[in-house]
Amino acid sequence: MIFRKYFLPVLLLWVPFIAAQTWDIIGPDSTRVTQVRPDPNYPDSIYMITRTYADPGVNLIRTPDAGISWDTLGMYNGVLLHPNTAETLFAALGIGSFSDGIWRSDDYGSSFGSFPPTWIFMAQNAIYDPSDYNCLFAWGAEIQRSLDGGILWSPSICRILLLLSKALLSTRPRTTAFTRGVAKNFCSPPIGELRGQAF
């Protein structure tokens, strides 16, 4: 009697929870995934940054059908999706070339134009300001900011402060250590970790 009254209801409640803890492999095979970006507007559409074991390069790939098929969109090492506009995304290319920068696509990644809107050496990725989707920050060897949705870019105040600190402290004994510390704070972590540390 007690078994039916207590154990069975608890078991019925736990079965869906236990089932939800399982994972299904959706591919792709023989790759190492370094970044995953599900489309907030279409859950079956997923973007990934992958690195194959045979090829040292990185690739941006996309599935429109929850992993049934995958398309390679190009050699990029970071991706940012627009929160409201599914067809708009940004891809970062940072391989140490004149093609480095943040590339914009307005057709779900099918094309990214003939040149990046801004050149950022060793570009890593970009992020939206959560309070204003027209404001973006992109980082690599420097930090750039856009106030018009990624069309025009300019050095952010962080970049300006970094240059000023190098200029003002270039003759002081502790210049090297201080400058390296600032450069590391500005260029290494994502923007979300920079706020409050740069000033």
Secondary structure, 3 states (H helix, E strand, C coil): CHHHHHHHHHHHHHHHHHHHCCCCCCCCCCEEEEEEEECCCCCCCEEEEEEECCCCCEEEEEECCCCCCCEEEECCCEEEECCCCCCCEEEEECCCCCCCEEEEECCCCCCCCCCCCECCCCCCEEEEECCEEEEEEEECCCEEEECCCCCCCEECHHHHHHHHHHHHCCCCCCHHHHHHHHHHHHHCCCHHHHCCCCC
